[in-house]
Amino acid sequence: GAYVLHEKKMTRDAPVVKKLREHGCLILGRLNLSEWSYALTLNAPSGFCAVGGQCLHPEDMHKDVSGSSSGPAAGIKLNLFTFSLGTETAGSIISPAMHVGNVCALKPSLG
């Protein structure tokens, strides 16, 4: 979601995407993640990036979506897909799942 990468075209899939495709998964697209996991600002709202804009809570747009991987949690809550991947820094996956409700989050171990 970083504007500096907005027009960057990827030439290959990430390893996890490659494995998902090999096992028959259909990749629908990329979701809104907080830009740089808030590494460059302290004042951005949860779920905001320059390219995708603000990710809204799927049930109440006035509620906080929390965490940088809010787009994946909101999409699952809206039944747009069965599962999604997000990035984990410090609650980036678990916090949005908790805030949107009824979404299971798995924080992977290192490696």
C-alpha positions in Angstrom: 0.0 0.0 0.0 3.0 2.4 0.0 2.7 5.0 -2.7 6.4 4.7 -3.6 5.6 1.1 -4.7 2.3 1.9 -6.3 3.3 1.2 -9.9 5.8 -1.6 -9.1 5.0 -4.7 -11.1 6.1 -8.0 -9.5 7.9 -10.4 -11.8 7.3 -13.5 -9.6 5.2 -14.8 -6.8 6.3 -14.8 -3.1 7.2 -18.3 -2.0 3.9 -18.6 0.1 1.8 -17.5 -2.9 3.7 -20.0 -5.2 2.9 -22.9 -2.8 -0.8 -21.8 -2.5 -1.1 -21.8 -6.3 0.6 -25.2 -6.6 -2.1 -26.6 -4.2 -5.0 -25.2 -6.3 -5.7 -21.9 -4.4 -7.2 -19.0 -6.4 -5.4 -15.8 -5.5 -8.0 -13.0 -5.6 -5.7 -10.0 -5.0 -3.9 -7.9 -2.5 -5.6 -6.3 0.5 -5.2 -3.1 2.3 -2.5 -3.2 4.9 -1.3 -0.3 7.0 1.6 1.4 5.2 5.0 0.0 6.3 3.3 -1.3 9.5 3.4 2.2 10.9 7.2 2.2 10.9 7.3 5.7 9.3 4.6 7.5 11.3 3.0 7.5 14.8 -0.1 9.3 13.8 -1.7 7.2 11.0 -5.0 5.5 11.8 -5.2 1.7 11.9 -5.7 0.2 8.4 -4.6 3.2 6.4 -2.3 3.3 3.4 -1.8 6.0 0.7 -2.8 3.7 -2.1 -5.8 1.8 -0.7 -7.0 4.5 1.7 -8.7 3.7 5.0 -9.9 0.1 5.7 -13.2 0.4 7.5 -14.7 -1.9 10.1 -17.1 -4.3 8.3 -20.0 -3.7 10.7 -19.5 -0.2 12.0 -17.4 2.3 10.1 -16.8 4.3 13.3 -15.1 1.4 15.1 -11.4 0.8 15.0 -10.2 -2.0 12.8 -6.9 -2.1 14.7 -3.6 -3.5 13.5 -1.8 -3.2 10.2 -3.4 -6.3 8.6 -6.9 -5.0 9.0 -7.9 -5.6 5.4 -7.5 -9.4 5.6 -9.6 -9.5 8.8 -12.3 -7.2 7.4 -12.5 -9.3 4.1 -13.0 -12.5 6.0 -15.7 -11.0 8.2 -17.5 -9.9 5.0 -17.3 -13.5 3.7 -15.4 -12.3 0.6 -13.0 -15.3 0.9 -12.2 -18.3 3.2 -8.8 -17.2 4.4 -6.2 -14.5 4.0 -2.6 -13.8 4.8 -1.3 -10.8 6.6 2.0 -9.6 8.1 2.7 -9.9 11.8 4.8 -7.3 13.7 3.2 -6.8 17.1 -0.4 -7.9 17.0 -0.9 -7.0 13.3 -2.9 -10.2 12.6 -4.4 -11.0 16.0 -5.6 -7.5 16.9 -7.7 -6.9 13.7 -9.3 -10.4 14.0 -10.3 -9.6 17.6 -11.6 -6.2 16.7 -13.8 -7.2 13.7 -15.1 -10.3 15.7 -15.6 -13.9 14.7 -12.3 -14.2 12.8 -9.7 -16.7 13.7 -6.1 -15.5 13.5 -3.0 -17.6 13.5 0.3 -15.9 14.3 3.1 -18.0 12.7 6.2 -18.9 14.5 9.6 -17.7 13.2 10.8 -19.8 10.3 
